[in-house]
């Protein structure tokens, strides 16, 4: 027996039913078996690196020890039944042979010392190969979306046979890899762009399972890190001057310098630098106006973080991935997440000084233990533009025509194929499917890091931040025994609700007064059921050492303070 025939025999053993169906299709495989059962035969002529197959129906094929290279006299462009017949007939002819003779066995051992090791070596490329040539044909946007999806947990099942199959359990997608180091050769029933994305995701998740993290290695293909280094230097120099001069001696003309540099940052492809400069500008305007809301701590936070970010960008010593985190983007990108289990925490209404109004809905995601939001926002700085909180809160969601946003805020839901962005914001775009689930009592929900007691909320450093992380709202869920006091402070125009825990610790929750929420303030100030409310949860936002309540929760019920008590849509809080 020639050396190539030994190789072909090994190859034929690897050609399982699943392997052949994935390379061809099930119908073609069944037709091939049927023709063999009807008596079709094959004669083999062994060459140095191929075998010539003469079928009894007159068709001629040429095969190697792989399905990547073959020839057939029929006009088919893809693998045809004649190729499958040639392999299957050879398998049938040799299935009764127990072993090869001793000499052939010795030769075989050189090719296959151990079946387990052969399987390992055939797919070793999936762990050891350089990713750069494998993803050469992939666009940066596709790679970016795959990297985003890797942040979410996904169980994988791995089956090693003639192919190495990685099954993405939640997505119900299987990708089968061949022994050739190529994503194009991988087999997946999902076609086109979605299929290419599934192949790369399956490979990267398999590598993650083996202890490899490829995030930074391929970030250069994803992130555009071109920016104006001159603008970075000018901004850092200006901030250094601010720190040296101090606020007390700072001229008001400094506001114009900030505006000029913000414009330069925009044209220099530095969106986060532009946002930071405008944030400092807003804080400085409060300082010049001697506004009661000005916070020196907030000003220091903004200046410190921006100065450090500019210093890192100027040194150009970090990876492209980390540079992109400091640069940011002008428009937020949304990516499809296969599945999300969300628990409604309530809604908050707000208005900005720049003329925007909106309602933000908060959800806890049990899949990755993070809080997600959906915001309904409108610009109201034009004369004819208005935003009615009552109207929008009572309108219907884009996902289910009979579900209002008021109901949405307090539901437990399952999303499939919903789009989210870096800041964990949900998109109302088409394609998402929403299912309502029976709501679990809040006492039974594991809220992870967001579940805090009063001492931990008070002790947490409000000025802590991560240079290479997306800035997030500081949110917490606090278990409260009762409301012990409510008072209105005329000087600061704030309503203060004092909460007490089971252990006797107290915490002040602040509700700033505005004419829009006058009804809510009066109701809460007069008690509005809070005197009888005991053993509930307060969902709060923490800003500048102040704690602002968003909603109260007890059992399966949620009351969003501004929207439910402000307009009296759900009755008294005491009914929680």
N, C-alpha and C positions, 0 to 999 in steps of 0.2 A: 504494500500500500504506500502510495506516494505521500510526501510531506503535506502537500496541499489537500489531499483527500482526508488526511487526519484533521486538518484545520476545518475543512468543510463539515466533517462529521461532528466536531465540537459545536460549530455554528448551528447545525441543524437541531442539536439538542436544546439550544437556547431559543429556538423558534417555537415558542409556546403558542397556544391558540390566541391568548391575549396579545402577544407581541405581533403576530401576523395581522390580527384584526385592526390593531392600532395603526399599523403601517399601510394597510389597505382599507377594508371595511368588512362588516359582518356578512353582508350579502355576497360579496365576492368570495369570502372564505367558505361559505356554505356551498356555493356553486362549484368551487374547486373540489370539495369533498364529494359532492354528488357525481361529478364526472369521473373521479377515481373509483367510486363505487360502481359506476357503469362500465368499468373495464379499461379506462384510458391508462396507457403505460408510458414509461420514460426510459430512454437509454442514455447513459452518461459516458462522455469521453473526457478523461482527466488531462488537463494542461498544466503548465508550470504554476500559474497563478489564477486559474479559472477552470470552470467545468462547462463543457458544452452539453446541452440537454436537448435530445431529439424526442419530441412527443409523438405518439402514434397517430395524432390527428394532423400531422404534417408541420406543426409549429416548431420553430427552433429557438432556444433560449441560451444565453450565456450568463453564468452566475459567478460571483466571488464569495468570500466568506463574510459578507456584509450585504445588507439591503440598500446600501448607499450607491452601489454600482451594479448595474445589470443591463442586459440588452434582450430584446424579444423581436421576433419577426412580425408580430402583429402590430397594428398602428396605434396602440394605446400609448398615451403620454405618461401615465402614472403606472404604478405597479399593477400588473394584470393577473388574471387567474392562472395564466401559464407559468408565471414565476412561482405562485403559491403551489401549484400542482407539482412543479419540479422539486420543491422542498418537501412537500407532504409525501410524495411517492418515495423519496429517499428515506424519510423517517419510517415509513411502513416496511420498506424492504429490510431495514436493519433493526427493527424493534425487538426481534426474537433473539438477537445476538446478545449473549450475556456479557462477555468481555472480549477485548482484543487479544491477539496472541502476545506472548511475552515480549517479543521485540517491538511490536507496535505499542504495547503498554509503556515500555521504557521511553519510546519517542513521545508518547502522549504525556508522560509525567514531566518531560521537559517543557511541554506547552502548558500543562495544567497540573501543577504540583498539588494543589488542594482546591476543591471546588469553591470553598468559602473565600479563599484568598483571591481566586480569579474574579469572583463577583466584586470583591472589594477593590481590586486593581482596575477593573473595567470602569468603575464609577468614581475612582479617586480624583478625577479631574474636577468634580463638582466642589471639592474642598480645596484642592491644591492649585487650580488654574488661576491665572491672572485675570481679573474681571474686565480689564480694559478692552481686550479684543472681543470678548464675549458680548459686550454691550455696545460695540462700535456702531451698529446699525440703529440703535435706539435713540429717539429724540430726547432732548433734555427735559421736556415737559412730561413725557411718559415715565422717565426715570424718577423725576421729582414726585409724581403721583404714587409710584410704588414705594418710595422711601417714606412718604406720608402714611401709607397704609400699614407699613411695618410697625408704626407706633401702637397699633391696636393688636391686642392678643388674638391669635388665631391658632387653633389646634391643628397640627398636621399629623398625618399618618403616612408612614414610609413602608413601601413593599419592594423588596429586592428580588427580582426574577431575571428574566431575559432583559427586562427594562427596570430602571429604578423609578418607581412611581411615587410621587408626592401628592397626597390628597389634602386640599384645603377644606377642612371639615365644614365650617360655617358657610362657606361659599358654595360647597358641593361641587368643587372643580378638581379634576385630576390632571396632573401633568406628568407624562412619562418621558424620562431622559434616556437617551441611548449612550453607548460607550464612547461616542465621538463628542469631543468638547465643543459643542455648538448648541446655542439656544434655538437656532433655526431648525435643527434636526429633532428637537423635542416635540412630542405629540400631545395635542390638547384639542378637545372637541370644541371649545370656544374659539371662534374664528376672529380674524383681523386684529384690530388694536387691542381689544379686550383679551384675546388669546395671548398676544405677545406680552401683555402686562402680567397675565397669570403665570406665564413661563418664568419671567424674571422674579416675580414675587415668590414662586415656589422654590426657585433656586436659592434666593437670599434667605428665606425662612429655613430651608434645609441647612444652610451654612450657619445660621444663628443657632440652630439646634446642636451643631457641632462645635459651638463656642466661638464663632467668628463674627465680628461686627464690621460690616463694610460701609457704614454710613459715611464716614469721613473719606474713605478711599475713593468713592465715586462721586463725592460732592462737587468736585471740580467740573464734572460734566453737567451739573445741574444749575449751579449758582453763578450768576453774573456778578463778578466782584470788581467791575470797572467803576472807578469813582475819581473825583477830583481831589488829588492829594493836597493841592494848593489851598482849596477851601477848608480841608481838615485842619491844616496848619493855622489858617487865619482864625478859625473858630476857637481852636485851643488857645491861641494867643489872646483872643478877646476875653475868654473865660478866666485866664490867668490874671488879666488886668482887673476884671471884676472882683476876684478874690483879694487882690492886693489893695484895691481902692476901698472896698467895703460899701454897703448899701447907703450908709449915712451921708457919704460924700459923693455919691453917684449922681451925675447930672441926668436930667430927664431926656437929654439928647441921646442917651444910651439906648432908648427904645428904638430910635431910627437905625442905629447900628445893628441891633438884633434883627430888625425887619430886612435890612440889606443882606445880612448873612443868611437869613432863612431863604431868601430868593436865590442866593448863590448856591446854597445846599440843594435846592430843588433842581437847578440846572446842572449841578455837579453829581447827580444821581446819588443823593444821600437823603432818602426820604425820612428815615428815623431821626437823623440829625436835624432836619427841617422841623419835624414835629416837636422835638425836644426844645429847640430854640423858641418856638412859638409858645410852648408851655412855660418856659422861663419868662418870656415876654408877658404872658398873662399874670403870672405871680408878681412880677415887678410892677405891673399896672395897679394891682391891689395895694402894693406897698406905697406907691406914690400917692394913691387916693386915700391912704390911711384907713383902708377898709378893714372891718372887724374880722373878715374871713381870711385875711392874710396870715400865712403860716411860715415862720422862719424855717421850721423843720422841713416843710415841703420844698421850699426854695433851695435849701442845702442839698436835699435828695436829688433834685433835678440837675443842679449844677455838678454835683459829684459824679453822678452816673454818666452824664454827657462828657465830662472832662476825661474820665477813664476810658470811655469808648473811643474818643478821638485820639487819645494817646496810643491805644492798641492799634488803631487803624494806621496811624502815622508810622509806627514801627514796622508794619507789614511782616510780622513774624508768625502770625497765626494762620491756620488752614483756611481754604476758600469757604468751607462750611461755616466757620466761626466769623469770618469777615462778613458773610452774607447775613448773619444774625445781627451784627452791629449796623449794617447798612439798611436793612429792612426792605420794604417794597412799597410802591405807590398804590397798588391795588391788591387787595387780599384775594388769594386764589382759593377756590373751593375744590375739594376732592371727594369722590364717592367713597363712603364707608359701607361695607356690606351689610352690617347689622349693628343696631344700638338699642339697648334696653334703658329707658329713661324714666326717672321718677320725678314728678312735678313738685317743685318747692315753693311756687308762688310767682308773683309778678310785681314789678316796680315801675312806676311812672316817673318820668324825669323831663327836665328842660335845660338846655345849655344856654350860656350867655351869648353864644354865637348864633342863636336863632333856630335851634332844632328841638323838636319834641318827639317823644317816643315812649313805648312800653317795652320793657325787657322781661322775658319769661325765663325762669331758671329751672334747670333739670339736673338731677344727679344721675350719672351714667355708671352703672354697676360693672360694665365691661372693663373700664380702665380707671375707675375710682376718681373721675374728674367731673366738674360741673360744666354743663353746656348751656348756652343761651340762644334764644331767638329774639330778635329785636324788630319791632314795627316802628319805623322812623320816618318823619317828614320834616322838611325844611319849612319854617313858618316866617322867615324874614321878609317874604314878599307880602304885600298888603292883602291880597285875596286868599292867601294860603292859610288854612286853619287846621288844627288837629284836635278833635274832640276825643278825650280819653274814654268817655262813656261809650261813644259810638264805636271806636276801634276795639274796645274790650268786649263789646257784645257782638262784634262781627264774626263771620265764619272763617275757619282756617282754610288754607289752600290745599290741605291734604285730605280732609274729610268734609264734605259739604254740609253735614248736619252737626258739626262740632264747633262750638264757639270758642273764642280765645279765653273767655272766662272759665269754661270747662277745661280747656287745654292746660291752663296753669296748674290745675290740681289733679291731673290724670297720671296714671302709670301707663306707659306706651312702649310699643316696639316699632322701631323704624327699620326699614330695609332699603338699601341703596339711597341713603340720604347723603347730601353733600355737606361737608363741614370745612372750616378753615383752621389756620394755625391757632387762632384765639378761641377755638372751640365754639364758634358760632354756627348755628344751623342755617341752611339755605332753604328758601321756599321754592326752589327750582323744581321743574318737572322730573318725574321718574321715581321720587321717593314714595314708598308705600307705608302707611301708618296703620297700626292695629292697636285698639284699646285693650288693656289688660285689667283684670280685677285689681283694685288698688290695695296695696299692703299698708297696714297701719305704720305710721312713722316710727313708732317704738320698736318695730321689728326690722327696720331697714338698717343695714350696716353702712353708715355714711363715712367710714374711714377717717381720714385726716381732718375732714370738715367738722366732725363731732368733737367739740371742745367744751371744757368746763370754764367757769368764770375766771379762776386764777390763771389758767393758760392763756386766755384771751387778753387779760390785762398784762401778763408778763411778756407776751410776744413782742419782739422788736419791730415796731412799725416801720422803721427805716431800712430794714433788710431788703436787698434786691439781688437778683442774679444778672450779671453783665451779659451773659450769653443765653438769656431766657426771655420769652415773651412776657411783658408786664401783665399781671393779672390783678383783678379785683381781689381784695382780701375778704373772703367770705367764710362764715362759720355758722354752725348749728349749735345752739346752747340749750341745755335742759334747764327749765325754769320751774320753780315751785309755785311762785305767786308774784303778782305785781303789788308792791308794798306802798308805792307813792307815785303820784303824777302831779307835775307842777309846770307852770308856764313861766319862763324867764323873759321878762320884758326887754332887758338890755340886749340879749343876744337873739331875741325873737325865736326861741326854741322851746318845744315841749319836751320835757324830760320824764321818761317812764323809768322808775327804779325797780329792777327785778331782783328777786332773792332766790338763791338755790336751796336745795334740801339741806345743805351744810351751813346755811346762814350767810354765805358771801353775797354781796350786793353788786349790781352792775347798772349803770345809767345808759339808757337808750335814748338817742336824740332824734327828734323829728323837727327839722327847720320849718318855720312858718312861711307860707306864701298864700296869696289870695285864692289860688286854685285849690288849696287843701284846707281852707278855712273850716269847712264843715267837718272834716276828719279831726282837725285839731280840737274843735269844740267838743266833739263827741268823746274823744279819748280823754280830754281834760275833765269832762264831767263824769268819767268812769266808763260809760257805754259797755257795761258788762265785765270790765276788767277786774272789778272787785271780787267777783265770784269765780274768775278764771284761775284754775290751779293745775299744776303738773302738766305743762305743755312745753313745746319747743319753739324757740325764737330763731328764725333765720335772719342773719344780720350781715351788713357790710361794714368793714372797718376802714376808716380813713382818718389819718392825722390824729390818732389817739381818740377819735370819736367813733361811736358805734351807732349805726343807723339801722333800724329794723326794717325788714322787707315784708316778712310774713310771720304769722303764728300758725303752728301746726299741732294737731292732736288727733290721734287715731288716724282715720283716712281723710280727715278734713283739713283744708288749707284756707286761711283768710289772708289775702293780700291787703295790707293795712291801708294804703292810699286808695286803691281801686275798689275794695269791697266796703270798707267803713266810710270812705270819702263820699261814696254815692249811695250808700245804704242798700246795696244789692243783695247782701246775704244775711241781713239781720244783725243781731248783737253778737259781739265777740264771745260773750258768756255762753253761747250755744256750742262752742267748740267741744 
